[in-house]
Amino acid sequence: MIEDLNQLIEEAIKLELNVAKLYLRFHQRFPEDASFWWKIALEEKNHAALLKGWRQHFLHAGMFPKELTGESLETLVNMNSTLKGILRQEKEAPPSRAVAFNLALKLEESAGEVHFQNAKKKTGHLSETLKLFQSLNDADKIHADRIRSYMSKNGIAITSV
């Protein structure tokens, strides 16, 4: 059981780091949006760091909040595979600004990323570790909403990628 959860956590960490890597590329590619991409990339790296720390301190105690990893190892593995392909493609054929924002929006609304946001919004009967996670991560607003708002303010159309 712990090994299964450890695999989920490892894939969740990879997902956060892959998304951060993509956002850092957008930070370099789009100077007009550099501060936006920089901040959101750092938050993704922070998600990975939190998962690593929580795994180290809470996994073997049986206190790791499963809500932080998502429900399916297969979903996370597939998302990471997709992201690796996107990173290769981005290097070879850089996207337009609008495509970059729409891609980020799609990623943030994907099953792989939604788990982290849902854990932050969860209410009701919560484990002490999930309550602690929420309080530590409270300032980190929902990325999809922030991307959508930034796009609207900057006249970037929302399309399907």
NUSE-21991 format. One record per residue (C-alpha): y, x, z; residue number from 1; residue in one letter. Coordinates in steps of 0.2 Angstrom, whole numbers, m for minus. Each point is the difference from the previous one (the first is absolute). Last residue first. Layout:
BEGIN
<site><yy>Y</yy><xx>X</xx><zz>Z</zz><i>NUM</i><aa>A</aa></site>
...
//
This chain:
BEGIN
<site><yy>117</yy><xx>m28</xx><zz>m141</zz><i>161</i><aa>V</aa></site>
<site><yy>6</yy><xx>m18</xx><zz>3</zz><i>160</i><aa>S</aa></site>
<site><yy>19</yy><xx>m2</xx><zz>0</zz><i>159</i><aa>T</aa></site>
<site><yy>14</yy><xx>0</xx><zz>13</zz><i>158</i><aa>I</aa></site>
<site><yy>16</yy><xx>4</xx><zz>m9</zz><i>157</i><aa>A</aa></site>
<site><yy>11</yy><xx>14</xx><zz>7</zz><i>156</i><aa>I</aa></site>
<site><yy>18</yy><xx>m5</xx><zz>3</zz><i>155</i><aa>G</aa></site>
<site><yy>4</yy><xx>12</xx><zz>14</zz><i>154</i><aa>N</aa></site>
<site><yy>1</yy><xx>m13</xx><zz>14</zz><i>153</i><aa>K</aa></site>
<site><yy>m16</yy><xx>m10</xx><zz>m6</zz><i>152</i><aa>S</aa></site>
<site><yy>m10</yy><xx>16</xx><zz>m1</zz><i>151</i><aa>M</aa></site>
<site><yy>5</yy><xx>6</xx><zz>17</zz><i>150</i><aa>Y</aa></site>
<site><yy>m5</yy><xx>m17</xx><zz>7</zz><i>149</i><aa>S</aa></site>
<site><yy>m17</yy><xx>0</xx><zz>m9</zz><i>148</i><aa>R</aa></site>
<site><yy>m3</yy><xx>18</xx><zz>6</zz><i>147</i><aa>I</aa></site>
<site><yy>5</yy><xx>m5</xx><zz>18</zz><i>146</i><aa>R</aa></site>
<site><yy>m11</yy><xx>m15</xx><zz>0</zz><i>145</i><aa>D</aa></site>
<site><yy>m15</yy><xx>10</xx><zz>m6</zz><i>144</i><aa>A</aa></site>
<site><yy>3</yy><xx>13</xx><zz>13</zz><i>143</i><aa>H</aa></site>
<site><yy>0</yy><xx>m11</xx><zz>15</zz><i>142</i><aa>I</aa></site>
<site><yy>11</yy><xx>8</xx><zz>12</zz><i>141</i><aa>K</aa></site>
<site><yy>m4</yy><xx>16</xx><zz>10</zz><i>140</i><aa>D</aa></site>
<site><yy>11</yy><xx>m2</xx><zz>16</zz><i>139</i><aa>A</aa></site>
<site><yy>m14</yy><xx>m8</xx><zz>9</zz><i>138</i><aa>D</aa></site>
<site><yy>m13</yy><xx>14</xx><zz>m2</zz><i>137</i><aa>N</aa></site>
<site><yy>m1</yy><xx>6</xx><zz>18</zz><i>136</i><aa>L</aa></site>
<site><yy>0</yy><xx>m18</xx><zz>7</zz><i>135</i><aa>S</aa></site>
<site><yy>m12</yy><xx>m6</xx><zz>m13</zz><i>134</i><aa>Q</aa></site>
<site><yy>m12</yy><xx>14</xx><zz>4</zz><i>133</i><aa>F</aa></site>
<site><yy>1</yy><xx>m3</xx><zz>19</zz><i>132</i><aa>L</aa></site>
<site><yy>m4</yy><xx>m18</xx><zz>m3</zz><i>131</i><aa>K</aa></site>
<site><yy>m15</yy><xx>5</xx><zz>m11</zz><i>130</i><aa>L</aa></site>
<site><yy>m6</yy><xx>12</xx><zz>14</zz><i>129</i><aa>T</aa></site>
<site><yy>2</yy><xx>m14</xx><zz>13</zz><i>128</i><aa>E</aa></site>
<site><yy>m11</yy><xx>m11</xx><zz>m10</zz><i>127</i><aa>S</aa></site>
<site><yy>9</yy><xx>m16</xx><zz>m6</zz><i>126</i><aa>L</aa></site>
<site><yy>m2</yy><xx>m18</xx><zz>4</zz><i>125</i><aa>H</aa></site>
<site><yy>14</yy><xx>m9</xx><zz>m10</zz><i>124</i><aa>G</aa></site>
<site><yy>10</yy><xx>10</xx><zz>m13</zz><i>123</i><aa>T</aa></site>
<site><yy>m3</yy><xx>10</xx><zz>m15</zz><i>122</i><aa>K</aa></site>
<site><yy>15</yy><xx>6</xx><zz>m9</zz><i>121</i><aa>K</aa></site>
<site><yy>m3</yy><xx>19</xx><zz>1</zz><i>120</i><aa>K</aa></site>
<site><yy>m19</yy><xx>m2</xx><zz>m4</zz><i>119</i><aa>A</aa></site>
<site><yy>5</yy><xx>m10</xx><zz>m15</zz><i>118</i><aa>N</aa></site>
<site><yy>11</yy><xx>14</xx><zz>m7</zz><i>117</i><aa>Q</aa></site>
<site><yy>m14</yy><xx>13</xx><zz>2</zz><i>116</i><aa>F</aa></site>
<site><yy>m13</yy><xx>m11</xx><zz>m8</zz><i>115</i><aa>H</aa></site>
<site><yy>12</yy><xx>m4</xx><zz>m14</zz><i>114</i><aa>V</aa></site>
<site><yy>m2</yy><xx>18</xx><zz>m7</zz><i>113</i><aa>E</aa></site>
<site><yy>m18</yy><xx>m1</xx><zz>m7</zz><i>112</i><aa>G</aa></site>
<site><yy>0</yy><xx>m19</xx><zz>m5</zz><i>111</i><aa>A</aa></site>
<site><yy>15</yy><xx>3</xx><zz>m11</zz><i>110</i><aa>S</aa></site>
<site><yy>17</yy><xx>m6</xx><zz>3</zz><i>109</i><aa>E</aa></site>
<site><yy>7</yy><xx>17</xx><zz>4</zz><i>108</i><aa>E</aa></site>
<site><yy>m8</yy><xx>7</xx><zz>m16</zz><i>107</i><aa>L</aa></site>
<site><yy>7</yy><xx>m14</xx><zz>m11</zz><i>106</i><aa>K</aa></site>
<site><yy>17</yy><xx>3</xx><zz>7</zz><i>105</i><aa>L</aa></site>
<site><yy>m1</yy><xx>19</xx><zz>m3</zz><i>104</i><aa>A</aa></site>
<site><yy>m6</yy><xx>m4</xx><zz>m18</zz><i>103</i><aa>L</aa></site>
<site><yy>15</yy><xx>m11</xx><zz>m3</zz><i>102</i><aa>N</aa></site>
<site><yy>12</yy><xx>13</xx><zz>7</zz><i>101</i><aa>F</aa></site>
<site><yy>m7</yy><xx>13</xx><zz>m11</zz><i>100</i><aa>A</aa></site>
<site><yy>m1</yy><xx>m11</xx><zz>m15</zz><i>99</i><aa>V</aa></site>
<site><yy>19</yy><xx>m4</xx><zz>2</zz><i>98</i><aa>A</aa></site>
<site><yy>4</yy><xx>18</xx><zz>2</zz><i>97</i><aa>R</aa></site>
<site><yy>m10</yy><xx>5</xx><zz>m16</zz><i>96</i><aa>S</aa></site>
<site><yy>m17</yy><xx>7</xx><zz>2</zz><i>95</i><aa>P</aa></site>
<site><yy>m3</yy><xx>19</xx><zz>m2</zz><i>94</i><aa>P</aa></site>
<site><yy>m14</yy><xx>3</xx><zz>m13</zz><i>93</i><aa>A</aa></site>
<site><yy>m11</yy><xx>15</xx><zz>4</zz><i>92</i><aa>E</aa></site>
<site><yy>5</yy><xx>2</xx><zz>19</zz><i>91</i><aa>K</aa></site>
<site><yy>0</yy><xx>m19</xx><zz>2</zz><i>90</i><aa>E</aa></site>
<site><yy>m17</yy><xx>m2</xx><zz>m8</zz><i>89</i><aa>Q</aa></site>
<site><yy>m8</yy><xx>13</xx><zz>12</zz><i>88</i><aa>R</aa></site>
<site><yy>8</yy><xx>m9</xx><zz>15</zz><i>87</i><aa>L</aa></site>
<site><yy>m5</yy><xx>m17</xx><zz>m6</zz><i>86</i><aa>I</aa></site>
<site><yy>m18</yy><xx>6</xx><zz>m2</zz><i>85</i><aa>G</aa></site>
<site><yy>0</yy><xx>7</xx><zz>17</zz><i>84</i><aa>K</aa></site>
<site><yy>7</yy><xx>m17</xx><zz>6</zz><i>83</i><aa>L</aa></site>
<site><yy>m14</yy><xx>m10</xx><zz>m8</zz><i>82</i><aa>T</aa></site>
<site><yy>m13</yy><xx>11</xx><zz>8</zz><i>81</i><aa>S</aa></site>
<site><yy>9</yy><xx>m2</xx><zz>17</zz><i>80</i><aa>N</aa></site>
<site><yy>0</yy><xx>m19</xx><zz>m3</zz><i>79</i><aa>M</aa></site>
<site><yy>m18</yy><xx>0</xx><zz>m4</zz><i>78</i><aa>N</aa></site>
<site><yy>m5</yy><xx>10</xx><zz>15</zz><i>77</i><aa>V</aa></site>
<site><yy>11</yy><xx>m12</xx><zz>11</zz><i>76</i><aa>L</aa></site>
<site><yy>m8</yy><xx>m16</xx><zz>m7</zz><i>75</i><aa>T</aa></site>
<site><yy>m18</yy><xx>8</xx><zz>2</zz><i>74</i><aa>E</aa></site>
<site><yy>3</yy><xx>4</xx><zz>18</zz><i>73</i><aa>L</aa></site>
<site><yy>5</yy><xx>m18</xx><zz>3</zz><i>72</i><aa>S</aa></site>
<site><yy>9</yy><xx>m9</xx><zz>14</zz><i>71</i><aa>E</aa></site>
<site><yy>16</yy><xx>9</xx><zz>1</zz><i>70</i><aa>G</aa></site>
<site><yy>3</yy><xx>16</xx><zz>10</zz><i>69</i><aa>T</aa></site>
<site><yy>14</yy><xx>m5</xx><zz>13</zz><i>68</i><aa>L</aa></site>
<site><yy>m8</yy><xx>m17</xx><zz>5</zz><i>67</i><aa>E</aa></site>
<site><yy>m15</yy><xx>10</xx><zz>7</zz><i>66</i><aa>K</aa></site>
<site><yy>10</yy><xx>4</xx><zz>15</zz><i>65</i><aa>P</aa></site>
<site><yy>m8</yy><xx>16</xx><zz>7</zz><i>64</i><aa>F</aa></site>
<site><yy>m6</yy><xx>m3</xx><zz>18</zz><i>63</i><aa>M</aa></site>
<site><yy>m18</yy><xx>4</xx><zz>0</zz><i>62</i><aa>G</aa></site>
<site><yy>4</yy><xx>16</xx><zz>10</zz><i>61</i><aa>A</aa></site>
<site><yy>m7</yy><xx>10</xx><zz>m14</zz><i>60</i><aa>H</aa></site>
<site><yy>13</yy><xx>m6</xx><zz>m12</zz><i>59</i><aa>L</aa></site>
<site><yy>15</yy><xx>0</xx><zz>12</zz><i>58</i><aa>F</aa></site>
<site><yy>8</yy><xx>17</xx><zz>1</zz><i>57</i><aa>H</aa></site>
<site><yy>m5</yy><xx>9</xx><zz>m16</zz><i>56</i><aa>Q</aa></site>
<site><yy>0</yy><xx>m16</xx><zz>m11</zz><i>55</i><aa>R</aa></site>
<site><yy>16</yy><xx>m5</xx><zz>7</zz><i>54</i><aa>W</aa></site>
<site><yy>8</yy><xx>17</xx><zz>m4</zz><i>53</i><aa>G</aa></site>
<site><yy>m7</yy><xx>0</xx><zz>m18</zz><i>52</i><aa>K</aa></site>
<site><yy>6</yy><xx>m19</xx><zz>m2</zz><i>51</i><aa>L</aa></site>
<site><yy>17</yy><xx>4</xx><zz>6</zz><i>50</i><aa>L</aa></site>
<site><yy>2</yy><xx>15</xx><zz>m11</zz><i>49</i><aa>A</aa></site>
<site><yy>m5</yy><xx>m10</xx><zz>m15</zz><i>48</i><aa>A</aa></site>
<site><yy>12</yy><xx>m14</xx><zz>4</zz><i>47</i><aa>H</aa></site>
<site><yy>13</yy><xx>14</xx><zz>3</zz><i>46</i><aa>N</aa></site>
<site><yy>m3</yy><xx>7</xx><zz>m18</zz><i>45</i><aa>K</aa></site>
<site><yy>3</yy><xx>m18</xx><zz>m6</zz><i>44</i><aa>E</aa></site>
<site><yy>16</yy><xx>m1</xx><zz>10</zz><i>43</i><aa>E</aa></site>
<site><yy>5</yy><xx>17</xx><zz>m8</zz><i>42</i><aa>L</aa></site>
<site><yy>m3</yy><xx>m7</xx><zz>m17</zz><i>41</i><aa>A</aa></site>
<site><yy>11</yy><xx>m15</xx><zz>4</zz><i>40</i><aa>I</aa></site>
<site><yy>14</yy><xx>11</xx><zz>5</zz><i>39</i><aa>K</aa></site>
<site><yy>0</yy><xx>12</xx><zz>m14</zz><i>38</i><aa>W</aa></site>
<site><yy>m2</yy><xx>m14</xx><zz>m13</zz><i>37</i><aa>W</aa></site>
<site><yy>16</yy><xx>m9</xx><zz>6</zz><i>36</i><aa>F</aa></site>
<site><yy>9</yy><xx>16</xx><zz>2</zz><i>35</i><aa>S</aa></site>
<site><yy>m4</yy><xx>5</xx><zz>m18</zz><i>34</i><aa>A</aa></site>
<site><yy>4</yy><xx>m16</xx><zz>m9</zz><i>33</i><aa>D</aa></site>
<site><yy>14</yy><xx>7</xx><zz>m11</zz><i>32</i><aa>E</aa></site>
<site><yy>m9</yy><xx>16</xx><zz>m1</zz><i>31</i><aa>P</aa></site>
<site><yy>m15</yy><xx>m8</xx><zz>m8</zz><i>30</i><aa>F</aa></site>
<site><yy>m14</yy><xx>13</xx><zz>m4</zz><i>29</i><aa>R</aa></site>
<site><yy>0</yy><xx>10</xx><zz>16</zz><i>28</i><aa>Q</aa></site>
<site><yy>m1</yy><xx>m15</xx><zz>11</zz><i>27</i><aa>H</aa></site>
<site><yy>m12</yy><xx>m9</xx><zz>m12</zz><i>26</i><aa>F</aa></site>
<site><yy>m11</yy><xx>16</xx><zz>3</zz><i>25</i><aa>R</aa></site>
<site><yy>2</yy><xx>m2</xx><zz>18</zz><i>24</i><aa>L</aa></site>
<site><yy>m5</yy><xx>m19</xx><zz>m1</zz><i>23</i><aa>Y</aa></site>
<site><yy>m16</yy><xx>5</xx><zz>m9</zz><i>22</i><aa>L</aa></site>
<site><yy>m5</yy><xx>13</xx><zz>13</zz><i>21</i><aa>K</aa></site>
<site><yy>4</yy><xx>m13</xx><zz>14</zz><i>20</i><aa>A</aa></site>
<site><yy>m12</yy><xx>m12</xx><zz>m9</zz><i>19</i><aa>V</aa></site>
<site><yy>m13</yy><xx>13</xx><zz>0</zz><i>18</i><aa>N</aa></site>
<site><yy>3</yy><xx>5</xx><zz>18</zz><i>17</i><aa>L</aa></site>
<site><yy>m2</yy><xx>m19</xx><zz>6</zz><i>16</i><aa>E</aa></site>
<site><yy>m15</yy><xx>m2</xx><zz>m10</zz><i>15</i><aa>L</aa></site>
<site><yy>m8</yy><xx>16</xx><zz>6</zz><i>14</i><aa>K</aa></site>
<site><yy>3</yy><xx>m6</xx><zz>18</zz><i>13</i><aa>I</aa></site>
<site><yy>m8</yy><xx>m17</xx><zz>m4</zz><i>12</i><aa>A</aa></site>
<site><yy>m15</yy><xx>9</xx><zz>m8</zz><i>11</i><aa>E</aa></site>
<site><yy>m3</yy><xx>11</xx><zz>16</zz><i>10</i><aa>E</aa></site>
<site><yy>3</yy><xx>m15</xx><zz>11</zz><i>9</i><aa>I</aa></site>
<site><yy>m14</yy><xx>m10</xx><zz>m9</zz><i>8</i><aa>L</aa></site>
<site><yy>m12</yy><xx>15</xx><zz>1</zz><i>7</i><aa>Q</aa></site>
<site><yy>3</yy><xx>1</xx><zz>19</zz><i>6</i><aa>N</aa></site>
<site><yy>m3</yy><xx>m18</xx><zz>1</zz><i>5</i><aa>L</aa></site>
<site><yy>m17</yy><xx>2</xx><zz>m8</zz><i>4</i><aa>D</aa></site>
<site><yy>m3</yy><xx>15</xx><zz>11</zz><i>3</i><aa>E</aa></site>
<site><yy>4</yy><xx>m9</xx><zz>16</zz><i>2</i><aa>I</aa></site>
<site><yy>m12</yy><xx>m14</xx><zz>m5</zz><i>1</i><aa>M</aa></site>
//
